[in-house]
C-alpha cells in the first residue's frame, strides 16, 4: 500500500547509526581535484495557492514560475476553466495539484476530466483532517486512483501539526500525535506525506518543531514515502512577516530532517495576512522577491537533499538543545564543530559515495559563527547557494552563516 508512486522523488528519513569508516576520505592519491553535486531530481517547491483563473492567467503562471515554484495547489471550478489553468501552467513549466476539498468539481470528476493533461501532477484530498475523516479519505483516494492509476501522480493529504489538540486530531485523550500520524499511515493510501508546523513565534522558535519533524521523517521512512513540509510564508497571527532568514530556517531545517518538498503557505493575497507575495492589487511585493531568491537557492542545492539518506540529526552550540535533539558529537573524519549564536541543527546525509554535513543556523535574525575541522586526508568542498562547490585548501572552515541559512560541506567516501 505504501510503495511510492513517484519516480522522481525518493524517501529519506532519520536512522540513529553509529560511526562508520565510510565517512572517511580515501588517501591523497585517489582524491579528486574538485567536487560537484551529484545529479538529482528537482526539489518539489509547492505553493498554496497558485494563480486562479483570470484573463491574464498565462502571465500569472509565468510570474509564478519565475518565483521558483514547481507545483501549485489550485481549485477547479469547471472543465473549461480547469483546462485553461492547466494549459497556462504547462506553458510556464509548472505542475498543478487539484485541491479536491476546495474544488466545485469532485475528485473523481477532476480525475476523469484532466488525468491525461501533462500539467496535472496529482490530487490534494484534504487539509488537516481529524481521525474520523480517514475512512472517507481512504474511499476517495481509491476512487481517484481507480480512474487515474498513473503511478507518477501525487495523492496527498496534509496532516495537522503536533501542537494541535487531541480533540482537533480526533484522537483519545491518552493518545499521542505519533499515534495520529501512524493511524493515518495505516489507513489512507497516499503516496506523499505532508504536514504543517509553523515554528516561528515572534522572535523564538518552538521547541516542539523538532519533534514534529522527527515523527514525520520516521513515518516517511517507515512507509517508504516522500515527505513534504509546509513553511509559513506570510505574516499571520504571531508568525512575523517573511524575510530571507525566516524562509531559509524553515526550509533548510525541514530538508535537514529529510523533507523532499517545501510547501509555502501562502502565495498570493490572503486577507488578514501580512507581507504576502502578491498584494491586494495583484502586484509583486518584497516577499515575492524573497520567495524567488530562496526557492532558487533550494533548487540549486537539491543534489544535497533529494535522494539522500539522513543518517543523523544533532544539535551544536552553547545554547541548550531542544528536548528532542541530542548534542552533536564529531565522527567519521570530522574532528570538531563549534556553532555560536543560538545554535545549529547538524544533519549527516549520505548519497552513494557522497557525504554531506548540513549545518543550519537556528537564528533567523542574526548570523552564526561556525568553525569546523576535519582530518587532513579528507578533500572537502563547501556547497554554495548557486550549487557550485568550492574546494577548501586546508582542513578547517571558519565562516559566519547567514540568518536561517545552511552551510553544507561535502566529500567522497572511500567506499569502505
N, C-alpha and C positions, 0 to 999 in steps of 0.2 A: 504493500500500500504506500510505503513511504519512499520508494525509489524515485529519485528526482527525474522529472520530465524535462528538465532544461539541459541543453547540450553545451551551453556557453558559460554557465555559472556553476561552480563546484562548491561543495560543502566544506566548511572549516569549523574548527572547534578548539577547545582547550583540553590538553592532556597533561597532567602533572607527572612529568617524566624526569628521571634522574639525569645526571651528567652523562655526556656521550662524547667519545673521541671524535665522532663525526663532525662536531663543531670546530675541530681544529683544522688549521690550514696545512696543506702539504708543504714540502720543503721548497726552498727558493728556486730550485731548478725547474720545477713544474708549475710555478705560479705564473698566471697570465700577466702581461704588461698592463692590461686595462680590463675593466669590467663594464658590462651594460646589463640593464634589466632584461630578464627573460621574456619571451613572447607571452602575451596574456590576453584572454578575453576581456572585453571592456567591463569596467565597473558600472553597475546599474545606478544611475542618478535620477531619481524619480521625484516628480512634483505633484503635490495635491494643491491645486488642480492645474491642468493645462488649459490653454485658451478655449473658451466656449465658442459656439457657433456665432459668427458675425459676418458682416460684409467684407471686413478686412482679415478674415480668418487665415488666409495664406501668409500674409505679412506677420501676423501674430505668431504663427508657428515658426517662422524663420527667426523671429526675435527670441522665442522660447529655446530654440536650438542654439542660438548664439550665446545664451546664458549658460550653456553647458549641460542641459538636461537631455538624457537619453530616452526617458519614458515620462509620460504624463497620465494622470488619472482624469477621466472625463465621464460625464453623464450623457447618455444618449436619449434624445427626445423622440426622434422618429428616424425612419430609414434614410430619407433624403438628407436630413441634416447630419446624421451619423456618417454617411458616406462622404459628405463634404469635409467633415472633421478628419476622417481617416485619410482622405486624399491630400489635405493640407499637411498633415503630419508626415505622410510618406514623402511629399515633395521637400520637406525640411530635413528629412533623415532621422526622424524620431518615431517612437512607437507609442501606442496608446493602450492603457488598461481600462476596461469598461467598469465604471463604478455601478455595479448592479444595484446596490442598495439606494442609489440616488437617481437612477435612470427611470424614465417613463416606460421604457421597454423592459420586459422581463429578461432574466439571464438566458433562458433557452431561446427567446426571440432574438436577442443580440447575437448569440452563437449562430443561429440559423441564417441571420441576415449578413453577418460580417466575417464569419470564420475563415473565409478564403482571402480576405483583404490582407495584403502583406504588412500593413501598419498596425494590425490588431495583435498586441502582444499577449493578451490574456484577460482575466476576469477577476476583479476585486469584489469579493462577495459581500463583505460586511466590515464595519469598523467597530472595534471594542465590544465584542459580544460577551454576554454572560453565559454561564454553562447551560442554561435551558435552551439557548439558541443553537447548540451544537447539533442536535438531531436534524433540525431544518436545514442547517448549512451543509450537513452531510448529504442530504437528499438533493439539494440544489447543485452541489459540486458534481454529483454523479449524473444528474440530468445534463448539465453543460458538457461534461466530458464524454457522454454518450453521443452528443451531437457533434462536438469538436474534439476528436481524440488525438489531435496533434500533440505529441509529447513535448514540443518546444513551447507550448502555450502555458503561461503562468496562471495558476489558480491559487488565490491568496486571500487570507483574512487577517486583518490587523488586530492583534491582541492588546488587552489592557496592560498598563504598567503595574509594577509591584507596589505602587503607592495607592492603587485602587483598594477600596474596602471589600471585605468578603461579601456583603450584600450586593455591591456593584458587580463583582465577579460571579455572583450566584452560587457561591460555594458555602459549605457548612462553616460555622464559627471556628471550628478547630482545624480546618483545612488550611493549607498554605498556598502561596502564589505558585510555587513549583508544581503543586498538585493540579492547580487550574491549568497550567501550561501542558502538563502531561495528559490530563483528561482530554484536552483539545487535540493533542497529537494522536491519541489512541482512537479518536472518533472521526475526525474531519479529514478527508483525503486531499489536503492541499499539497502543493509541491514547492512552495516557498513559505517560510515562516516570517512573520513580521510583528513588530511591537513598537509602541511609542513610549518614550520616557524622556521628559523634558527636565534636565537636571539643574539648569541654572536658575537659582532663586536669588534674585537681586545680585549680590556680589559673591555668593557662595555656590558651591557645587554639592548637590545632595549625595550623602554617602551611600544611599540605597541604590544609586545608579549602577554601581559596580556589581552588586549582587544581581541586579536585573540582567545585565549583560552576560554574566556568568551563566545564569539559568537559560537564557536564550541560546547562547553558544553551545551549551551542553545538549539542549534539546535538538538543535540543528544537527549536531554530530550524531546523536542517537538515532534520528530518523533519516539520516543521510540527505538532508535538505539544505539548500541555501537559506541564509537568514538576512533579511533587510531590516534596517532600523531607522525610525523617524528622528529627525532633529527639529528643534524649534527655530524656524527661520523668519519669524516676525516677533515683535514685541507683543506680549499677551499676558495678562494678569501680572505675576511677579517676574516673568521672564523678560529681560531687557530687550531693547531694540537690537537687531542684529549688528554684528561687527565682524571683521575678519577673524578676530580671536574667538568669538562665540561660535561661529560656523565651523572653524577648524577644530576646536576642542571636542565638540560633539561628533564631528565626522571621524577624526583620526582615532579617538578613543574607541568608538564602536568598531572601526576597522581593526584596531589593535586586538580586540576581543574576538574577531573572526567574522564580522559582518562583511557581506559581499555586495551590498546595495545600501545606498544612503537615500532616504526619503525626506523631502522638505515639506514641512507644514509651516508655511503656506506659500504658494506662488500666486500672484495676482492680488487684487484688492479684497481685503477681508474687513467688513465693518466691525469696529471695536478693536481692531489690531493697531499696532504702531510700527512704523518703519517697513511697510510692505514693499515688495519688489516692484509692483505696479500700483500706482496711486489711483484715487477715485476717478481721475480724468483719463486713465489709461496710459499714463506716461511712466517711463522708467524712473526709478529712484536710485539713490546710492546703494540700497540693498541689492538691487539688480546687478550692479557692478560688483558687489561683494560675492554674490552668487556665482557670477561668471568667473571671477578670479579663483575662488576656492574650488569650484567644480572642475576647472581646467587643471588645477594642481592635483586633485584627486585622480583624475583620469590619467594624467601623466605618470603618476606613481602606482597605477593599477597593478603593474607587474610585481609589486611588493606584496600586495594583499590578496588579489584574486587568484585562487588556485593554490595558495599556501596553506600549510598546516600550522596552526598556532600551538606551539609546544608548551608555552608557559607565559603567564601574565603576572607581573610583580609590581611592587611599589619602590621607588627610590626617592630619597630626600630626607631632610631632618624633621619635616612635619610628620605627625603620626599618620600611618596609612589608614584608609577606610577599614572597617571591621572585616570586610570580605577579602582584602588583598594582603598577601604576605610580603614581607620585605624582600627586596632583590638581593640575591647572593650571586656574585660572578661565577661563571663556569664556562667550560668549553673554549678556552683561549682568551676570554675577557678577564683582565686582571683586576680592574677597578672601575666603578661607575659612581659618580657623585653628581647629584642634582640639587640645585639651590631653589630659592623661591618657595612655592607651595608644593613642590614635589612633582613627580612624574610617574606615569604608567609606563612600564617597560615590557615590551612584548617580543618574544622569540618566535620567529616564523621560519619554517623550512619549506623549500620547493625544490624537489630533486636534489641537486648538489648545491643549490643556492642557500645561503644563510642570511637572514635579516635580523637586525636588532632595531626595533622602532621604539623611540623614547618620546612620549607625548607630554608636553608641558601642561600641567593641570591648573594653570592660571591663565584665564582668557584675557586678562588685562595687562599683565606685566611679562617681560622677558624672563627666561630662566637660564642661569649659568649651568652649563653641563660640561663635565670632564669625564673622559673615558680613556682607559689604557688597555692594551692587549699585547699578546705575545709578539715578539719581533718577527717570528717566522710567518705571521699572517699578512696577507696582502688585502687591505681593506679599502673600500670606497665609501664615499658619502653621497647618498642619493638626493639630488636637488629637486626643487619644486617643478622643474621642467622635465623630470625623469632622467636627466643626464647623471652620470656617475663620475665624481671627482675622486681620483685615486689619491690616497693620503701617503705622504712620503716619510712619515715616522709613525711609530706605534702608539700614537696618542691623539686625542682630539679635545680641544677646548673651544667652545662656542657659546654664544647666547642664543637660545631657541626662542623664536617669536611667540607672542601670546597664543596659546592653544595649539601651536604647531608641533610637528613631529620631526625629530632628527632621526634619519634612517641610515644605519651602517649596513654594508653588505660585504660578503666574501664568499669563497667557494670552499666546500668541504673536500677533504681528500678521499671521501668515499668509504672510509673505514667504518 
